[in-house]
Amino acid sequence: MPLKMDRFTWIVVGLVVLLLAAAVITLSISNRGAADATPNYLDEDSPSAAVYNAYVAFLNNDVTTARQYYSADVLAQAEENRTFEDRFYYGRTQNQRLRILNVEERGDSEAIVSIAIDRYSGGGIFNSGSTWTDRQSIPVTREADGWKIDSLVLFY
């Protein structure tokens, strides 16, 4: 005698199948393109753009471009003790993003840019990973060719 299921059982089975399908679709879509998403440089001349563009150069491992966003004093200090290139290539193992929180301009030639770097590291049960945020205040100074970071801040 064939097994006959009532209407309630069919509804429960249908809901379970829909939930499983939704879970598979969500997991397959959530990671698509995440590693390839690299932000673009900003074209503006502002304290926040200098910080943001240095961060993008860091993400691209582009030391030459990153140097353009640091002040002459910082670059001279970095050349003296060879810290810039050595610290620049520190291995980045997490996904991260930069958020500009606040820009406090101090006159025409100085500013403090407050940032938050949100970092995500995968792993754990169900690949849940962990997320944490680093906050920094970065001094920026205006030189003849634009705004420059005035401390040896590297975004690792």
N, C-alpha and C positions, 0 to 999 in steps of 0.2 A: 504494500500500500504506500503510495507516494506521500512524502511529508508535505503538509499543507500549512502555510504561514498565514496568519491573520493580517489585517490591514495595519495594525499598530507595529508589528514586527517589521513589515516592509518599510514603514516610515523611519524606524530606528536604523535599519540597515542603510537606507538612502542617506540619512543624515551623517552617518559614520563615513560613508564613501565620499560625500561632499567635503567633510572636514579633512579627510586625508588628502584629497585632491587640492584643497586650498593650502594645506601645509606644504605640499611638494612644490606648488607654484610659487609660494612666498619664499621658500628657501632658495629656489633656483633663480629668482629674480633679484633678491636682495644683494647678492654678491656680484652681479653682472656689471662689469665696467668700473668697479670701485677702485681697482689698482691703477687704471689708466687715466683716471680723472686728475689732471694737473691744472691748477689755476693759471690764468694768464696774467701777464704783467699789467700794471696800471700805467696810464699815460700822463697822469697829472703830476704837478710839482707841489707836493704837500708832505708834511711830516709823516702822516700815516702811509702814504704811497711809498716812501723810502723804506719803511719797515716792512711793508707788505711785499715789495719787490725783492728785498733781500731774502725774505722767507721763501719766495717762489724760486729764486736762484738756488737756495739751499736744497729745495725739493728736487731741482733739476741737476744737482751736483755740479753747478756752474760757478766755479770760483771766480773766474774773470768778471762775470756779470755781478756777482755778489760784492766784489771789491768796489764797484762803482757807487755803492750805497753806504759806504763807510767813510768817515771823515779822514782827512790827511793825517791828523794826529794819531788816530787809532791804527791806521795802516802803517805808519812809521813805527809805532810801538810793536805791532805784530811782526814786522820785518826784523826788528831787533832781536826778538826771541823766537822767531819762526813758529808762532802759534796759530796763525790764520789757516794755512793750508793743512797743517797737521790736525787741527781740531775740526776743520770743515768736513773731512771725509769720515767722521765718526759714523759708524753704521746705523742706519735708521731702520728699525725693525717693526715699527708700528705705523698704522695709518694715523694721520694727524691733520688738523686744520687750524688756521690762525683766525682769531677774531679780534678786531680792533675795538676795545672797550671805550676808550676816551682819549682825546687829544687835548692837552693843556698847553696852549701857546704862551710863552713867556717873552713878550716883546716880539720884535721882528725877526730875531735870529736864533731863538731857542724854543724848544718844546719838549714835553714829556708825552710819550705815546704809551698808554696802558694797553696791554694785550693779554689774551688768554689763548693758550695752545691746548686744544682738546686732543688727547691721544687715545687711540683704541688699539688694544692688543688682543688678537684672537686666541681661541683655545678654550679649554674648560669643557664642562659637560654641555652637550648640545651646541658646541662652538659659541657659547655665550660671550666669552672674552671678558675684558674689563676696560673701563673707561676712566680716565682721570684728567684733570686740568691743571696746567701750570700757568700762573699769572706772573707777569713781569711789568716793570715800568722802564721804558727805554728812553734815554736822553737822545735828542736829535738836535743838530745844529745846522744853520744855513750857511753854506759856502757859496763861492761864486757860481758854481754850476748846479746848485740845487740843494735840497735837504739831504743830510747825511746822518747816519747813526753815529753817535759819539761815545760808544763803549764797545768793547769786544764781545758783543752778544752774538752767540751762534745758536741757531734754533735746533739743537739736538736734545 
